[in-house]
Amino acid sequence: MLEWLFEWLFKPYIDKLVDQRIKENMFERYWQQKNEETRQRINRLRRSLDPSTQDAQAETSEELLSSSGIQKGREEPRVQVTSDKATIKKNKELSAMKAKLMRKK
């Protein structure tokens, strides 16, 4: 009895969810296939064109890695300033020692 009740209540809902998931997968596969076909057509066209243009395309399409540390858009590098009191005191002492040594020469 209980099994029949659950089947009667939930079966249409479950069937609807399964159909929806199948449709989503179908659309995803369709777009994946279309994108792959487009890439293959582009590659065939590039190969059929002048080989020197293909080399130029390969050179310009290099990507920078995020870990390379190259920063775009800045003309001047930013210098990190430390405001630690101990560091400031140490820098003052070092500059005083440097000045003292420079006077002796």
Rosetta constraint file for C-alpha pairs under 8 A:
AtomPair CA 1 CA 5 HARMONIC 6.29 0.50
AtomPair CA 2 CA 6 HARMONIC 6.29 0.50
AtomPair CA 3 CA 7 HARMONIC 6.12 0.50
AtomPair CA 4 CA 8 HARMONIC 6.00 0.50
AtomPair CA 5 CA 9 HARMONIC 6.11 0.50
AtomPair CA 6 CA 10 HARMONIC 5.75 0.50
AtomPair CA 6 CA 11 HARMONIC 7.59 0.50
AtomPair CA 7 CA 11 HARMONIC 5.16 0.50
AtomPair CA 8 CA 12 HARMONIC 7.75 0.50
AtomPair CA 9 CA 13 HARMONIC 7.84 0.50
AtomPair CA 10 CA 14 HARMONIC 6.04 0.50
AtomPair CA 11 CA 15 HARMONIC 5.99 0.50
AtomPair CA 12 CA 16 HARMONIC 6.07 0.50
AtomPair CA 13 CA 17 HARMONIC 6.32 0.50
AtomPair CA 14 CA 18 HARMONIC 6.19 0.50
AtomPair CA 15 CA 19 HARMONIC 6.13 0.50
AtomPair CA 16 CA 20 HARMONIC 6.15 0.50
AtomPair CA 17 CA 21 HARMONIC 6.18 0.50
AtomPair CA 18 CA 22 HARMONIC 6.22 0.50
AtomPair CA 19 CA 23 HARMONIC 6.26 0.50
AtomPair CA 20 CA 24 HARMONIC 6.24 0.50
AtomPair CA 21 CA 25 HARMONIC 6.21 0.50
AtomPair CA 22 CA 26 HARMONIC 6.09 0.50
AtomPair CA 23 CA 27 HARMONIC 6.22 0.50
AtomPair CA 24 CA 28 HARMONIC 6.18 0.50
AtomPair CA 25 CA 29 HARMONIC 6.10 0.50
AtomPair CA 26 CA 30 HARMONIC 6.13 0.50
AtomPair CA 27 CA 31 HARMONIC 6.22 0.50
AtomPair CA 28 CA 32 HARMONIC 6.10 0.50
AtomPair CA 29 CA 33 HARMONIC 6.01 0.50
AtomPair CA 30 CA 34 HARMONIC 6.18 0.50
AtomPair CA 31 CA 35 HARMONIC 6.06 0.50
AtomPair CA 32 CA 36 HARMONIC 6.17 0.50
AtomPair CA 33 CA 37 HARMONIC 6.14 0.50
AtomPair CA 34 CA 38 HARMONIC 6.15 0.50
AtomPair CA 35 CA 39 HARMONIC 6.20 0.50
AtomPair CA 36 CA 40 HARMONIC 6.18 0.50
AtomPair CA 37 CA 41 HARMONIC 6.17 0.50
AtomPair CA 38 CA 42 HARMONIC 6.18 0.50
AtomPair CA 39 CA 43 HARMONIC 6.18 0.50
AtomPair CA 40 CA 44 HARMONIC 6.15 0.50
AtomPair CA 41 CA 45 HARMONIC 6.18 0.50
AtomPair CA 42 CA 46 HARMONIC 6.15 0.50
AtomPair CA 43 CA 47 HARMONIC 6.16 0.50
AtomPair CA 44 CA 48 HARMONIC 6.20 0.50
AtomPair CA 45 CA 49 HARMONIC 6.29 0.50
AtomPair CA 46 CA 50 HARMONIC 7.73 0.50
AtomPair CA 46 CA 51 HARMONIC 7.90 0.50
AtomPair CA 46 CA 54 HARMONIC 6.28 0.50
AtomPair CA 47 CA 51 HARMONIC 6.79 0.50
AtomPair CA 47 CA 54 HARMONIC 7.23 0.50
AtomPair CA 49 CA 53 HARMONIC 7.47 0.50
AtomPair CA 49 CA 54 HARMONIC 7.77 0.50
AtomPair CA 50 CA 54 HARMONIC 7.00 0.50
AtomPair CA 51 CA 55 HARMONIC 6.56 0.50
AtomPair CA 52 CA 56 HARMONIC 6.38 0.50
AtomPair CA 53 CA 57 HARMONIC 6.15 0.50
AtomPair CA 54 CA 58 HARMONIC 6.32 0.50
AtomPair CA 55 CA 59 HARMONIC 6.29 0.50
AtomPair CA 56 CA 60 HARMONIC 6.30 0.50
AtomPair CA 57 CA 61 HARMONIC 6.11 0.50
AtomPair CA 58 CA 62 HARMONIC 6.93 0.50
AtomPair CA 64 CA 68 HARMONIC 6.89 0.50
AtomPair CA 64 CA 70 HARMONIC 7.93 0.50
AtomPair CA 82 CA 87 HARMONIC 7.46 0.50
AtomPair CA 83 CA 87 HARMONIC 7.37 0.50
AtomPair CA 83 CA 88 HARMONIC 6.97 0.50
AtomPair CA 84 CA 88 HARMONIC 6.32 0.50
AtomPair CA 85 CA 89 HARMONIC 6.11 0.50
AtomPair CA 86 CA 90 HARMONIC 6.09 0.50
AtomPair CA 87 CA 91 HARMONIC 6.09 0.50
AtomPair CA 88 CA 92 HARMONIC 6.25 0.50
AtomPair CA 89 CA 93 HARMONIC 6.27 0.50
AtomPair CA 90 CA 94 HARMONIC 6.14 0.50
AtomPair CA 91 CA 95 HARMONIC 6.08 0.50
AtomPair CA 92 CA 96 HARMONIC 6.08 0.50
AtomPair CA 93 CA 97 HARMONIC 6.18 0.50
AtomPair CA 94 CA 98 HARMONIC 6.08 0.50
AtomPair CA 95 CA 99 HARMONIC 6.09 0.50
AtomPair CA 96 CA 100 HARMONIC 6.15 0.50
AtomPair CA 97 CA 101 HARMONIC 6.14 0.50
AtomPair CA 98 CA 102 HARMONIC 6.11 0.50
AtomPair CA 99 CA 103 HARMONIC 6.35 0.50
AtomPair CA 100 CA 104 HARMONIC 6.83 0.50
AtomPair CA 101 CA 105 HARMONIC 7.06 0.50
